[in-house]
Amino acid sequence: MRSDLFAAGLAASLLLGACASREESHAAAAGAPLSTPASDAAALVKALPATGEARRCLTTRQITQMRPVDDQTILFRTGANRRFRNDLKAGCPGLAADRTLRFRTSIGQHCEMDIFDIIDTSTGMTFGSCSLGAFTPVDLPKGLRF
């Protein structure tokens, strides 16, 4: 009887440990966009110098990834493995890594002043709308992932 209780307790602790590990890896994947704490990542991305002239638009076909850095900045990656920082026209309080951005465009481009909606992926609820700024080309320092 005692060994059965010990085995059951051991199995429960292993199961809980596996769940915690899975949650941590999921949180890391959906959390901060860079491999540093979120506040450090935001400050780092905002401080990156421009590597060229800002663009007014990006073709949607070119965009392979976009990730919110904070409520004022989105980092875009294009197929050519270039990064563009978009400093939004105003703060966007509902912006978060675990939310979907739905753009209102019919011309195959995301452009400065375009409006997008913020959608919660689990509930489908809209958290507001925000406006894009210019797309500034930037290079991430070695060792940071996007």
C-alpha positions in Angstrom: 0.0 0.0 0.0 2.8 2.4 1.0 4.7 1.7 -2.2 1.5 2.2 -4.3 1.1 5.7 -2.7 4.7 6.5 -3.3 4.4 5.4 -7.0 1.2 7.4 -7.4 2.9 10.5 -5.9 6.0 10.1 -8.1 3.8 9.7 -11.2 1.8 12.8 -10.2 4.9 14.9 -9.6 6.4 13.8 -13.0 3.2 14.6 -14.8 3.0 18.1 -13.1 6.7 18.6 -14.0 6.1 17.8 -17.6 3.1 20.2 -17.8 5.2 23.0 -16.2 8.0 22.4 -18.8 5.5 22.5 -21.6 4.0 25.7 -20.3 7.4 27.3 -20.0 8.5 26.5 -23.5 5.1 27.6 -24.9 5.4 30.9 -22.9 8.9 31.4 -24.2 7.7 30.9 -27.8 4.8 33.2 -27.5 6.4 35.7 -25.1 9.1 38.3 -25.8 10.0 38.6 -29.4 13.7 38.5 -28.8 15.9 36.3 -26.6 16.1 39.0 -23.9 13.5 40.1 -21.3 10.6 42.0 -23.0 11.5 45.4 -21.6 15.1 45.0 -22.7 14.1 43.8 -26.1 11.8 46.8 -26.6 14.6 49.2 -25.6 17.1 47.4 -27.8 14.9 47.4 -30.9 13.9 51.0 -30.5 17.6 52.0 -30.2 18.6 50.2 -33.4 20.0 52.6 -36.0 18.4 52.7 -39.4 20.4 50.9 -42.1 18.7 52.7 -44.9 15.9 55.0 -45.9 12.5 54.3 -44.3 9.9 52.8 -46.6 6.3 53.9 -46.7 5.1 50.3 -47.7 6.0 46.7 -47.6 4.5 44.2 -50.0 2.6 41.5 -48.1 4.1 38.7 -50.1 7.6 39.7 -48.8 6.6 39.6 -45.2 7.5 36.3 -43.6 7.0 37.3 -39.9 5.9 40.1 -37.8 6.1 40.4 -34.0 5.0 43.1 -31.6 7.9 44.4 -29.5 5.8 46.5 -27.2 2.6 48.6 -27.6 4.3 51.1 -29.9 6.6 48.9 -32.1 6.3 45.9 -34.5 9.3 44.2 -36.0 8.8 42.8 -39.5 11.0 40.2 -41.3 10.9 40.0 -45.1 11.7 37.0 -47.3 15.2 38.4 -48.0 15.8 38.1 -44.2 15.7 41.8 -43.7 14.1 43.4 -40.7 12.0 46.5 -40.5 11.0 48.3 -37.4 7.5 49.9 -37.5 7.1 52.7 -34.9 3.3 53.0 -34.8 1.7 56.4 -35.2 0.3 56.2 -31.6 0.4 53.8 -28.8 -1.6 50.6 -29.2 -2.4 49.2 -25.7 -3.9 45.9 -26.9 -0.8 44.9 -28.9 0.7 41.7 -27.6 2.7 38.7 -28.9 -0.3 36.3 -28.4 -2.7 38.4 -30.4 -3.4 38.4 -34.1 -3.2 41.5 -36.3 -5.8 41.8 -39.0 -4.9 44.4 -41.6 -7.5 46.3 -43.7 -5.8 46.3 -47.1 -6.8 45.2 -50.5 -3.8 46.3 -52.5 -1.2 43.7 -51.4 0.8 46.1 -49.2 1.0 47.2 -45.7 1.6 51.0 -45.7 2.2 53.8 -43.4 -1.2 55.0 -42.0 -2.9 51.6 -42.7 -5.2 50.6 -39.9 -5.1 47.1 -38.3 -7.3 45.4 -35.7 -5.9 43.5 -32.8 -7.7 40.1 -32.3 -7.4 37.8 -29.3 -6.6 34.3 -30.8 -8.5 32.4 -28.2 -11.8 34.4 -28.0 -11.8 36.2 -31.4 -12.5 39.4 -29.5 -11.2 42.7 -31.0 -9.1 44.8 -28.7 -8.9 47.9 -30.8 -7.4 49.3 -33.9 -4.1 51.0 -34.6 -2.2 52.7 -37.4 1.2 51.8 -38.9 4.1 54.1 -39.1 7.0 54.1 -41.6 9.0 50.9 -42.1 12.6 51.5 -41.0 15.2 48.9 -42.0 17.3 47.7 -39.1 19.9 45.0 -38.4 19.6 42.9 -35.2 22.9 42.4 -33.3 24.4 38.9 -33.6 23.0 36.5 -31.0 19.5 37.9 -31.0 16.8 35.8 -32.6 13.6 37.1 -34.2 
